[in-house]
Amino acid sequence: MLHATDRLTKTSRWVVRAARITNGVFLAAVLLGLLLSWIVPVQFAALLIQQPAKVDVRSACAGLRWLLVLGAAMAIAAEVLLAALAEMVASAAAGDPFVAVNARNLQTIGWALLALQVLDIPGALIAKFFPSLGSAAPDVTFSPAGWIAVLMVFVLSRVFATGSAMKDDLEGTV
């Protein structure tokens, strides 16, 4: 019979793996969309904007390109986060999560979360400067919870670093 922690790590591995695959597919779709926006700009804009006759197609294409670049940047930040999380889950599954590498993994996750929070700024600028995007424009709102999560992960990184150093010192004295 599996213990609850065994099920948790097994489920976590599956969820992280699925998230990485989904994120990879999203990134590929975004990059394909960006490529298509240059190859067939008018048709591309017509596909994504519901009423192309009323929309400035050049502005919409420019806005969509910026939106796709933003999506690619967010997908890359998400991949960095998920790769570090996958390493942490693997070390937890191996039975030794309190190691220095996990402190670095948490720090990497913190930087990726920070990047995702900061990327809201260009999202808001895209929405403001490309009104022709209409409903495709990002709906950006300030997220206090997101910023608290960034802070929390950096603090946990410091806790893990201190804990793993203490563990190493203790193992060295025994």
N, C-alpha and C positions, 0 to 999 in steps of 0.2 A: 504494500500500500504506500502510495506517495504521501509525503508530508506536504503541508500547505506551502512551505517555502519551495519545495521541488516543483509543485504546480505553478507557483508564482514565477519562478525563473524560466520554466518551460514556456509558459504563456507569454512572458515578457520577450523571450527570444523570438517567438512567432510574431508577436505584434510589431516588434522593431524591424524584423526582416520584411514583413508585409509593408510597413511604412516606408522602408528604404526602396522597395520595389515600386511602390506607388509614386514616391517622390521622383524616382528615376524616370518613370513613364511621363510624369508631369513635366520634368525638365526637358525630355526629348520632344514632347509636344510643343512646349514653349519655343524651343530652338527651331523646330520645324515651322511653327507659325511665324517666327521672326524672318526666317528664310523666305517663306511664301509672301510675306509682306513686301519684300523687295522684288520678287519675281513677277507677281501679279497684284500690284497695290490696289487697283480699283476694285477688282473682284474680291480681294481679301476684305476690304472695307465694307463692300456690299454684303458679304456673308455675316459680318459681325455687328453691323448696325442695322436696326430694324427698318428704318425709313431713310435709305440712302439718298433719295431725291431731295430731302430737306437738310441734308448734312453736308458740311464742307469736307469733301473726301480727303483732300490733302492734309487738313488738320487732323481728321480722324485717323488717318494712316500714321501720321507722326505720333499722335497720342497712343495709338495701339502699339507702335514699336517701342515707345518708352515703357508702356505697361508690360510688354513682353520681356524687355531687359530687366525690369524690376522683378518680374516673376522668376526669371532665371537666377537673379541674385538671391532671391528668397529661397529658391530650391537648393542652391549651393549651400547657403547657411543651414538649411534644414538637414542636408546630407552630412555636413560637418557635425552637427548636433547628434544625429542618429548614429553615425559611426562611433562617436565617443560613447554614446549610451549602449551600443551593442558590445563594446569592450567591457563596460562596467557590468552588464548583465552576464557576460561570459565569465568574468572573474567571480561574480557572486555565485554562479552555477558551479564553479570550481571549488567553492568553499572558502575563498580568501578575498573578500571585497575590500578589506582595509589595507590597501597597498598604495604606495606613492603614485603609481600610474593612475589610480582612480582619482586622486586629488587633481592631477593634470587633466584627466578626462572631464571632471566637473568644471575645471577652469575653462576648458574648451567649450563645454556646453554653455557656460555663462557668457563667453564671448559671442557664441552663435545666437543666443537669446538676445543679447544686446544688439547685435547686427539686425536681427528681425525687428526689434523695437525701433531702431534708427531708420530702417527702411520704410517705416510708416511715413516719414517726412517726404521722400520723393513721391510716395503714393498720393499724399495730400496735394502736392504740387502738380502732379499729373491731372488730378481731378479739377484743380483750379484753372490751370492754363489750357486745358483741352476740353471745354464744355461740349464739343461736338461728339465726345464719346458717349454722352447720354448715360444710359443705365450701365454701360460697360465700365464707366469710371469707378475707381476704387472708392469705397465708403470708409474713410479713415476716421477713427475716433481714438482719442487718448485712452490708453489702458493702464490705469494705476496698478492693476494686478500683474500685468506684464513686466512693469518696471520693478515691482516688489519681487517677482520671480527671479529676475536678473540678479538683484541684490542677494536674495536667499541662496542662489546657486553659488555665487562667489564666496559667501560666508561658509557654506557647506564645503567648498573646496578647501578653504583654510582649515576647517575642522578636520577634514580627511587628512590633510597634509600633517597636521599636528598629531593626530591619532596614529597615523602610520609611522611617524618618526618615533613616537613613544613605544609602539609595538616593536619596532626594530631595536630600540634600546633595551627593552625588556628581554627580547629573544637573545640579545648579545650578552646579557648578564647571567642567563640561565645555563 
